[in-house]
Amino acid sequence: MVRKITITKKRVLMEDEIEAVGEGVVKRIGNGAMILSSKKHIGKKVYILVRK
């Protein structure tokens, strides 16, 4: 599996096998936070990008 991430001047270029792309809001849960996702993604590695 080839994985390449390049960050230059506020731009992100990712080259990876992507199954799905989702967007959501980080929600408070206790002292932490969570992002809602489908059950089919449980146990998979994910990328989380935090925007300003």
N, CA, C, O and CB atoms as a CASP TS submission, in Angstrom:
PFRMAT TS
TARGET T0000
AUTHOR 0000-0000-0000
METHOD Language model
MODEL 1
PARENT N/A
ATOM      1  N   MET     1       0.834  -1.167   0.000  1.00  0.00           N
ATOM      2  CA  MET     1       0.000   0.000   0.000  1.00  0.00           C
ATOM      3  C   MET     1       0.883   1.235   0.000  1.00  0.00           C
ATOM      4  O   MET     1       1.735   1.397   0.873  1.00  0.00           O
ATOM      5  CB  MET     1      -0.951  -0.005   1.201  1.00  0.00           C
ATOM      6  N   VAL     2       0.681   2.091  -0.963  1.00  0.00           N
ATOM      7  CA  VAL     2       1.444   3.323  -1.062  1.00  0.00           C
ATOM      8  C   VAL     2       0.645   4.431  -0.396  1.00  0.00           C
ATOM      9  O   VAL     2      -0.531   4.628  -0.700  1.00  0.00           O
ATOM     10  CB  VAL     2       1.767   3.674  -2.546  1.00  0.00           C
ATOM     11  N   ARG     3       1.279   5.144   0.503  1.00  0.00           N
ATOM     12  CA  ARG     3       0.627   6.247   1.201  1.00  0.00           C
ATOM     13  C   ARG     3       1.552   7.447   1.146  1.00  0.00           C
ATOM     14  O   ARG     3       2.709   7.367   1.561  1.00  0.00           O
ATOM     15  CB  ARG     3       0.281   5.869   2.678  1.00  0.00           C
ATOM     16  N   LYS     4       1.043   8.568   0.631  1.00  0.00           N
ATOM     17  CA  LYS     4       1.866   9.760   0.510  1.00  0.00           C
ATOM     18  C   LYS     4       1.038  10.968   0.928  1.00  0.00           C
ATOM     19  O   LYS     4      -0.051  11.198   0.401  1.00  0.00           O
ATOM     20  CB  LYS     4       2.407   9.927  -0.940  1.00  0.00           C
ATOM     21  N   ILE     5       1.560  11.736   1.877  1.00  0.00           N
ATOM     22  CA  ILE     5       0.906  12.967   2.324  1.00  0.00           C
ATOM     23  C   ILE     5       1.924  14.093   2.223  1.00  0.00           C
ATOM     24  O   ILE     5       3.025  13.996   2.767  1.00  0.00           O
ATOM     25  CB  ILE     5       0.351  12.831   3.793  1.00  0.00           C
ATOM     26  N   THR     6       1.553  15.164   1.523  1.00  0.00           N
ATOM     27  CA  THR     6       2.429  16.314   1.364  1.00  0.00           C
ATOM     28  C   THR     6       1.693  17.554   1.840  1.00  0.00           C
ATOM     29  O   THR     6       0.559  17.806   1.431  1.00  0.00           O
ATOM     30  CB  THR     6       2.892  16.472  -0.110  1.00  0.00           C
ATOM     31  N   ILE     7       2.348  18.339   2.715  1.00  0.00           N
ATOM     32  CA  ILE     7       1.760  19.576   3.210  1.00  0.00           C
ATOM     33  C   ILE     7       2.695  20.721   2.841  1.00  0.00           C
ATOM     34  O   ILE     7       3.841  20.761   3.289  1.00  0.00           O
ATOM     35  CB  ILE     7       1.516  19.517   4.756  1.00  0.00           C
ATOM     36  N   THR     8       2.201  21.657   2.018  1.00  0.00           N
ATOM     37  CA  THR     8       2.987  22.820   1.625  1.00  0.00           C
ATOM     38  C   THR     8       2.088  24.042   1.559  1.00  0.00           C
ATOM     39  O   THR     8       1.047  24.020   0.903  1.00  0.00           O
ATOM     40  CB  THR     8       3.685  22.585   0.268  1.00  0.00           C
ATOM     41  N   LYS     9       2.486  25.091   2.229  1.00  0.00           N
ATOM     42  CA  LYS     9       1.802  26.383   2.162  1.00  0.00           C
ATOM     43  C   LYS     9       0.282  26.257   2.286  1.00  0.00           C
ATOM     44  O   LYS     9      -0.456  26.723   1.418  1.00  0.00           O
ATOM     45  CB  LYS     9       2.147  27.077   0.861  1.00  0.00           C
ATOM     46  N   LYS    10      -0.176  25.632   3.355  1.00  0.00           N
ATOM     47  CA  LYS    10      -1.599  25.483   3.685  1.00  0.00           C
ATOM     48  C   LYS    10      -2.365  24.607   2.695  1.00  0.00           C
ATOM     49  O   LYS    10      -3.592  24.685   2.631  1.00  0.00           O
ATOM     50  CB  LYS    10      -2.248  26.839   3.748  1.00  0.00           C
ATOM     51  N   ARG    11      -1.674  23.788   1.936  1.00  0.00           N
ATOM     52  CA  ARG    11      -2.341  22.852   1.023  1.00  0.00           C
ATOM     53  C   ARG    11      -1.932  21.434   1.396  1.00  0.00           C
ATOM     54  O   ARG    11      -0.779  21.182   1.749  1.00  0.00           O
ATOM     55  CB  ARG    11      -1.982  23.160  -0.471  1.00  0.00           C
ATOM     56  N   VAL    12      -2.877  20.517   1.317  1.00  0.00           N
ATOM     57  CA  VAL    12      -2.624  19.117   1.659  1.00  0.00           C
ATOM     58  C   VAL    12      -2.889  18.272   0.422  1.00  0.00           C
ATOM     59  O   VAL    12      -3.947  18.379  -0.198  1.00  0.00           O
ATOM     60  CB  VAL    12      -3.514  18.648   2.863  1.00  0.00           C
ATOM     61  N   LEU    13      -1.934  17.443   0.073  1.00  0.00           N
ATOM     62  CA  LEU    13      -2.090  16.509  -1.037  1.00  0.00           C
ATOM     63  C   LEU    13      -1.942  15.110  -0.472  1.00  0.00           C
ATOM     64  O   LEU    13      -0.890  14.764   0.066  1.00  0.00           O
ATOM     65  CB  LEU    13      -1.048  16.780  -2.181  1.00  0.00           C
ATOM     66  N   MET    14      -2.999  14.293  -0.592  1.00  0.00           N
ATOM     67  CA  MET    14      -2.951  12.921  -0.097  1.00  0.00           C
ATOM     68  C   MET    14      -3.146  11.959  -1.256  1.00  0.00           C
ATOM     69  O   MET    14      -4.080  12.087  -2.047  1.00  0.00           O
ATOM     70  CB  MET    14      -4.023  12.686   0.994  1.00  0.00           C
ATOM     71  N   GLU    15      -2.252  11.004  -1.336  1.00  0.00           N
ATOM     72  CA  GLU    15      -2.370   9.951  -2.328  1.00  0.00           C
ATOM     73  C   GLU    15      -2.498   8.647  -1.570  1.00  0.00           C
ATOM     74  O   GLU    15      -1.524   8.157  -0.999  1.00  0.00           O
ATOM     75  CB  GLU    15      -1.148   9.932  -3.313  1.00  0.00           C
ATOM     76  N   ASP    16      -3.692   8.083  -1.562  1.00  0.00           N
ATOM     77  CA  ASP    16      -3.971   6.868  -0.814  1.00  0.00           C
ATOM     78  C   ASP    16      -5.223   6.230  -1.411  1.00  0.00           C
ATOM     79  O   ASP    16      -5.943   6.870  -2.177  1.00  0.00           O
ATOM     80  CB  ASP    16      -4.153   7.165   0.717  1.00  0.00           C
ATOM     81  N   GLU    17      -5.478   4.996  -1.067  1.00  0.00           N
ATOM     82  CA  GLU    17      -6.714   4.344  -1.485  1.00  0.00           C
ATOM     83  C   GLU    17      -7.826   4.839  -0.579  1.00  0.00           C
ATOM     84  O   GLU    17      -7.832   4.534   0.614  1.00  0.00           O
ATOM     85  CB  GLU    17      -6.591   2.783  -1.434  1.00  0.00           C
ATOM     86  N   ILE    18      -8.769   5.599  -1.126  1.00  0.00           N
ATOM     87  CA  ILE    18      -9.844   6.200  -0.352  1.00  0.00           C
ATOM     88  C   ILE    18     -11.134   5.442  -0.634  1.00  0.00           C
ATOM     89  O   ILE    18     -11.533   5.283  -1.788  1.00  0.00           O
ATOM     90  CB  ILE    18     -10.001   7.711  -0.686  1.00  0.00           C
ATOM     91  N   GLU    19     -11.784   4.974   0.437  1.00  0.00           N
ATOM     92  CA  GLU    19     -13.052   4.259   0.302  1.00  0.00           C
ATOM     93  C   GLU    19     -14.235   5.224   0.334  1.00  0.00           C
ATOM     94  O   GLU    19     -15.196   5.064  -0.418  1.00  0.00           O
ATOM     95  CB  GLU    19     -13.195   3.213   1.416  1.00  0.00           C
ATOM     96  N   ALA    20     -14.160   6.227   1.209  1.00  0.00           N
ATOM     97  CA  ALA    20     -15.250   7.187   1.355  1.00  0.00           C
ATOM     98  C   ALA    20     -14.699   8.491   1.916  1.00  0.00           C
ATOM     99  O   ALA    20     -13.675   8.511   2.600  1.00  0.00           O
ATOM    100  CB  ALA    20     -16.371   6.625   2.271  1.00  0.00           C
ATOM    101  N   VAL    21     -15.392   9.562   1.613  1.00  0.00           N
ATOM    102  CA  VAL    21     -15.038  10.862   2.161  1.00  0.00           C
ATOM    103  C   VAL    21     -16.266  11.377   2.894  1.00  0.00           C
ATOM    104  O   VAL    21     -17.368  11.387   2.344  1.00  0.00           O
ATOM    105  CB  VAL    21     -14.564  11.865   1.039  1.00  0.00           C
ATOM    106  N   GLY    22     -16.072  11.802   4.134  1.00  0.00           N
ATOM    107  CA  GLY    22     -17.199  12.299   4.912  1.00  0.00           C
ATOM    108  C   GLY    22     -16.860  13.628   5.535  1.00  0.00           C
ATOM    109  O   GLY    22     -15.694  13.993   5.680  1.00  0.00           O
ATOM    110  N   GLU    23     -17.905  14.345   5.901  1.00  0.00           N
ATOM    111  CA  GLU    23     -17.714  15.635   6.553  1.00  0.00           C
ATOM    112  C   GLU    23     -18.683  15.689   7.717  1.00  0.00           C
ATOM    113  O   GLU    23     -19.830  15.258   7.600  1.00  0.00           O
ATOM    114  CB  GLU    23     -17.936  16.836   5.560  1.00  0.00           C
ATOM    115  N   GLY    24     -18.225  16.217   8.836  1.00  0.00           N
ATOM    116  CA  GLY    24     -19.095  16.306   9.993  1.00  0.00           C
ATOM    117  C   GLY    24     -18.584  17.328  10.973  1.00  0.00           C
ATOM    118  O   GLY    24     -17.568  17.984  10.745  1.00  0.00           O
ATOM    119  N   VAL    25     -19.306  17.454  12.070  1.00  0.00           N
ATOM    120  CA  VAL    25     -18.942  18.389  13.118  1.00  0.00           C
ATOM    121  C   VAL    25     -18.476  17.577  14.323  1.00  0.00           C
ATOM    122  O   VAL    25     -19.101  16.579  14.681  1.00  0.00           O
ATOM    123  CB  VAL    25     -20.140  19.328  13.487  1.00  0.00           C
ATOM    124  N   VAL    26     -17.386  18.001  14.944  1.00  0.00           N
ATOM    125  CA  VAL    26     -16.890  17.335  16.145  1.00  0.00           C
ATOM    126  C   VAL    26     -17.845  17.683  17.277  1.00  0.00           C
ATOM    127  O   VAL    26     -18.113  18.857  17.533  1.00  0.00           O
ATOM    128  CB  VAL    26     -15.409  17.763  16.484  1.00  0.00           C
ATOM    129  N   LYS    27     -18.363  16.647  17.963  1.00  0.00           N
ATOM    130  CA  LYS    27     -19.328  16.854  19.034  1.00  0.00           C
ATOM    131  C   LYS    27     -18.729  16.491  20.370  1.00  0.00           C
ATOM    132  O   LYS    27     -17.944  15.549  20.481  1.00  0.00           O
ATOM    133  CB  LYS    27     -20.589  16.043  18.788  1.00  0.00           C
ATOM    134  N   ARG    28     -19.102  17.238  21.371  1.00  0.00           N
ATOM    135  CA  ARG    28     -18.594  17.032  22.725  1.00  0.00           C
ATOM    136  C   ARG    28     -19.208  15.772  23.325  1.00  0.00           C
ATOM    137  O   ARG    28     -20.406  15.525  23.193  1.00  0.00           O
ATOM    138  CB  ARG    28     -18.895  18.257  23.615  1.00  0.00           C
ATOM    139  N   ILE    29     -18.362  14.978  23.990  1.00  0.00           N
ATOM    140  CA  ILE    29     -18.822  13.803  24.725  1.00  0.00           C
ATOM    141  C   ILE    29     -17.934  13.670  25.959  1.00  0.00           C
ATOM    142  O   ILE    29     -16.779  13.260  25.854  1.00  0.00           O
ATOM    143  CB  ILE    29     -18.776  12.497  23.833  1.00  0.00           C
ATOM    144  N   GLY    30     -18.470  14.014  27.117  1.00  0.00           N
ATOM    145  CA  GLY    30     -17.686  13.999  28.348  1.00  0.00           C
ATOM    146  C   GLY    30     -16.546  14.998  28.265  1.00  0.00           C
ATOM    147  O   GLY    30     -16.760  16.165  27.934  1.00  0.00           O
ATOM    148  N   ASN    31     -15.324  14.540  28.568  1.00  0.00           N
ATOM    149  CA  ASN    31     -14.146  15.397  28.479  1.00  0.00           C
ATOM    150  C   ASN    31     -13.477  15.320  27.113  1.00  0.00           C
ATOM    151  O   ASN    31     -12.444  15.953  26.899  1.00  0.00           O
ATOM    152  CB  ASN    31     -13.153  15.024  29.554  1.00  0.00           C
ATOM    153  N   GLY    32     -14.041  14.564  26.199  1.00  0.00           N
ATOM    154  CA  GLY    32     -13.444  14.378  24.883  1.00  0.00           C
ATOM    155  C   GLY    32     -14.382  14.852  23.784  1.00  0.00           C
ATOM    156  O   GLY    32     -15.231  15.717  23.999  1.00  0.00           O
ATOM    157  N   ALA    33     -14.216  14.276  22.620  1.00  0.00           N
ATOM    158  CA  ALA    33     -15.041  14.635  21.477  1.00  0.00           C
ATOM    159  C   ALA    33     -15.177  13.427  20.558  1.00  0.00           C
ATOM    160  O   ALA    33     -14.430  12.456  20.682  1.00  0.00           O
ATOM    161  CB  ALA    33     -14.438  15.843  20.715  1.00  0.00           C
ATOM    162  N   MET    34     -16.131  13.493  19.639  1.00  0.00           N
ATOM    163  CA  MET    34     -16.338  12.395  18.701  1.00  0.00           C
ATOM    164  C   MET    34     -16.809  12.945  17.363  1.00  0.00           C
ATOM    165  O   MET    34     -17.290  14.074  17.260  1.00  0.00           O
ATOM    166  CB  MET    34     -17.359  11.378  19.259  1.00  0.00           C
ATOM    167  N   ILE    35     -16.658  12.125  16.362  1.00  0.00           N
ATOM    168  CA  ILE    35     -17.179  12.425  15.037  1.00  0.00           C
ATOM    169  C   ILE    35     -18.068  11.256  14.653  1.00  0.00           C
ATOM    170  O   ILE    35     -17.618  10.110  14.667  1.00  0.00           O
ATOM    171  CB  ILE    35     -16.023  12.659  13.982  1.00  0.00           C
ATOM    172  N   LEU    36     -19.307  11.521  14.314  1.00  0.00           N
ATOM    173  CA  LEU    36     -20.225  10.446  13.951  1.00  0.00           C
ATOM    174  C   LEU    36     -19.817   9.831  12.620  1.00  0.00           C
ATOM    175  O   LEU    36     -19.435  10.533  11.683  1.00  0.00           O
ATOM    176  CB  LEU    36     -21.672  10.967  13.881  1.00  0.00           C
ATOM    177  N   SER    37     -19.905   8.515  12.555  1.00  0.00           N
ATOM    178  CA  SER    37     -19.522   7.790  11.356  1.00  0.00           C
ATOM    179  C   SER    37     -20.400   6.558  11.212  1.00  0.00           C
ATOM    180  O   SER    37     -21.057   6.143  12.167  1.00  0.00           O
ATOM    181  CB  SER    37     -18.028   7.399  11.399  1.00  0.00           C
ATOM    182  N   SER    38     -20.411   5.986  10.047  1.00  0.00           N
ATOM    183  CA  SER    38     -21.151   4.763   9.784  1.00  0.00           C
ATOM    184  C   SER    38     -20.478   3.573  10.481  1.00  0.00           C
ATOM    185  O   SER    38     -19.260   3.567  10.664  1.00  0.00           O
ATOM    186  CB  SER    38     -21.255   4.515   8.265  1.00  0.00           C
ATOM    187  N   LYS    39     -21.269   2.570  10.868  1.00  0.00           N
ATOM    188  CA  LYS    39     -20.721   1.386  11.540  1.00  0.00           C
ATOM    189  C   LYS    39     -19.709   0.653  10.674  1.00  0.00           C
ATOM    190  O   LYS    39     -18.820  -0.019  11.197  1.00  0.00           O
ATOM    191  CB  LYS    39     -21.841   0.438  11.926  1.00  0.00           C
ATOM    192  N   LYS    40     -19.833   0.771   9.363  1.00  0.00           N
ATOM    193  CA  LYS    40     -18.940   0.029   8.469  1.00  0.00           C
ATOM    194  C   LYS    40     -17.492   0.504   8.578  1.00  0.00           C
ATOM    195  O   LYS    40     -16.585  -0.181   8.106  1.00  0.00           O
ATOM    196  CB  LYS    40     -19.416   0.160   7.028  1.00  0.00           C
ATOM    197  N   HIS    41     -17.258   1.675   9.197  1.00  0.00           N
ATOM    198  CA  HIS    41     -15.904   2.205   9.335  1.00  0.00           C
ATOM    199  C   HIS    41     -15.267   1.873  10.682  1.00  0.00           C
ATOM    200  O   HIS    41     -14.122   2.253  10.926  1.00  0.00           O
ATOM    201  CB  HIS    41     -15.922   3.697   9.144  1.00  0.00           C
ATOM    202  N   ILE    42     -15.983   1.174  11.558  1.00  0.00           N
ATOM    203  CA  ILE    42     -15.438   0.826  12.870  1.00  0.00           C
ATOM    204  C   ILE    42     -14.198  -0.044  12.694  1.00  0.00           C
ATOM    205  O   ILE    42     -14.220  -1.021  11.945  1.00  0.00           O
ATOM    206  CB  ILE    42     -16.501   0.093  13.735  1.00  0.00           C
ATOM    207  N   GLY    43     -13.125   0.311  13.380  1.00  0.00           N
ATOM    208  CA  GLY    43     -11.882  -0.452  13.327  1.00  0.00           C
ATOM    209  C   GLY    43     -10.939  -0.069  12.200  1.00  0.00           C
ATOM    210  O   GLY    43      -9.840  -0.616  12.107  1.00  0.00           O
ATOM    211  N   LYS    44     -11.344   0.858  11.343  1.00  0.00           N
ATOM    212  CA  LYS    44     -10.488   1.275  10.234  1.00  0.00           C
ATOM    213  C   LYS    44      -9.689   2.506  10.620  1.00  0.00           C
ATOM    214  O   LYS    44     -10.107   3.281  11.480  1.00  0.00           O
ATOM    215  CB  LYS    44     -11.324   1.556   8.975  1.00  0.00           C
ATOM    216  N   LYS    45      -8.546   2.684   9.988  1.00  0.00           N
ATOM    217  CA  LYS    45      -7.745   3.887  10.198  1.00  0.00           C
ATOM    218  C   LYS    45      -8.367   5.020   9.397  1.00  0.00           C
ATOM    219  O   LYS    45      -8.858   4.816   8.287  1.00  0.00           O
ATOM    220  CB  LYS    45      -6.254   3.661   9.787  1.00  0.00           C
ATOM    221  N   VAL    46      -8.339   6.219   9.977  1.00  0.00           N
ATOM    222  CA  VAL    46      -8.936   7.372   9.309  1.00  0.00           C
ATOM    223  C   VAL    46      -8.000   8.567   9.378  1.00  0.00           C
ATOM    224  O   VAL    46      -7.080   8.599  10.196  1.00  0.00           O
ATOM    225  CB  VAL    46     -10.294   7.721   9.936  1.00  0.00           C
ATOM    226  N   TYR    47      -8.235   9.537   8.528  1.00  0.00           N
ATOM    227  CA  TYR    47      -7.544  10.817   8.585  1.00  0.00           C
ATOM    228  C   TYR    47      -8.530  11.833   9.150  1.00  0.00           C
ATOM    229  O   TYR    47      -9.688  11.878   8.737  1.00  0.00           O
ATOM    230  CB  TYR    47      -7.007  11.255   7.168  1.00  0.00           C
ATOM    231  N   ILE    48      -8.073  12.635  10.083  1.00  0.00           N
ATOM    232  CA  ILE    48      -8.890  13.725  10.593  1.00  0.00           C
ATOM    233  C   ILE    48      -8.119  15.008  10.356  1.00  0.00           C
ATOM    234  O   ILE    48      -7.010  15.178  10.864  1.00  0.00           O
ATOM    235  CB  ILE    48      -9.239  13.534  12.111  1.00  0.00           C
ATOM    236  N   LEU    49      -8.700  15.899   9.593  1.00  0.00           N
ATOM    237  CA  LEU    49      -8.074  17.177   9.293  1.00  0.00           C
ATOM    238  C   LEU    49      -8.877  18.249   9.996  1.00  0.00           C
ATOM    239  O   LEU    49     -10.086  18.344   9.784  1.00  0.00           O
ATOM    240  CB  LEU    49      -7.996  17.440   7.754  1.00  0.00           C
ATOM    241  N   VAL    50      -8.247  19.054  10.820  1.00  0.00           N
ATOM    242  CA  VAL    50      -8.917  20.114  11.551  1.00  0.00           C
ATOM    243  C   VAL    50      -8.699  21.435  10.825  1.00  0.00           C
ATOM    244  O   VAL    50      -7.563  21.860  10.615  1.00  0.00           O
ATOM    245  CB  VAL    50      -8.406  20.194  13.010  1.00  0.00           C
ATOM    246  N   ARG    51      -9.777  22.065  10.452  1.00  0.00           N
ATOM    247  CA  ARG    51      -9.684  23.338   9.734  1.00  0.00           C
ATOM    248  C   ARG    51      -9.836  24.500  10.692  1.00  0.00           C
ATOM    249  O   ARG    51     -10.444  24.358  11.753  1.00  0.00           O
ATOM    250  CB  ARG    51     -10.745  23.422   8.633  1.00  0.00           C
ATOM    251  N   LYS    52      -9.283  25.665  10.323  1.00  0.00           N
ATOM    252  CA  LYS    52      -9.428  26.869  11.142  1.00  0.00           C
ATOM    253  C   LYS    52     -10.846  27.366  11.057  1.00  0.00           C
ATOM    254  O   LYS    52     -11.185  28.375  11.676  1.00  0.00           O
ATOM    255  CB  LYS    52      -8.446  27.969  10.700  1.00  0.00           C
TER
END
